[in-house]
Amino acid sequence: MSNVDHPQDLIDLAETLLANGPHKIERTPRRVRVLFDKGWIVDTTSAHHVWEHPYYPQYYIDSSSIKPGSITNKKPVGDGHLASLATLQGPTKSTDRILVFESGKLAGLTRLEFGAMDAWYEEDTAIYGHPKDPYKRIDILPSSRNITVKVNDAVVAESTMNMFLFETGLRPRYYMPKTAIQWQFTTPSETTTLCPYKGKAEYYNLIVDGKEIKDAMWWYRYPTHESVQIAGMACFYNERVEVFVNGVKEE
């Protein structure tokens, strides 16, 4: 069967997972609910964390836990009918970002693309961007160490009233009060991103000596409860500006 009209990235993902298996798979005891087209299509305590890559997991759902009749138009991927692309059909809309596995290590599981759903909940808490990795955590600690942010020798921010955010496997991030920023160097950005640990981020660009650095600074207006300490504080990408901690430049 030809796959010419199917989403190629999902075909590639299915073929990789069938050939090599996921990096890791674990069942979770958390209650997982999924909202699509104003209706709950999943309410289960038998979801699985599946690491398609080493960085973070996705939720795969027991196919029997999905609202009956909502998965339609199944079309096999490759030969052997080991997995299928499918459509999730709601009352007024649908999405074709669905993978159903019939064989292999993921047999009996369905991948509902996270961003194609209206909302995901773990127990009674909404999750954003992707599921949290149960093996990672964040710590947010107040710090009076001096943080200075420069672009081309221009100081765009400086503070000794900071929150240091440490996230497993990632570099530290330094959040500071907005009063520490030289706002003449900033312009609003339309970019927003979602993080399961912190919530929805809004961004600013920097313009120094006529050069624009896109989305160099971000902040969380309403962070998740576990990151409430950084509410309203700003942070800069170490990778896009020069950040100094007590006078020592971060690499």
Buried (B, 14 or more C-beta within 10 A) or exposed (E): EEBEEBBEEBBEBBBEBBEEEBEEBEEBEBBBBBBBBEEEBBEBEBBBBBBBEEEBBBBBBBBEBBBEEBBEEBBBBBEEEBBBBBBBBBEEEBBBBBBBBBEBEBEBBBBBBBEEBEEBBBEEEEBBBBBBBEEBEBEBEEBEEBBBBBBEEBEBBBBEEBBBBEBEEEEBBBBBBEEBBBEEBBEEBEEEBBBBBBBBBBBBBBBBEEEEBEBBBBBBEEBBEBBEEBBEBBBBBBEBBBBBBEEEEBE
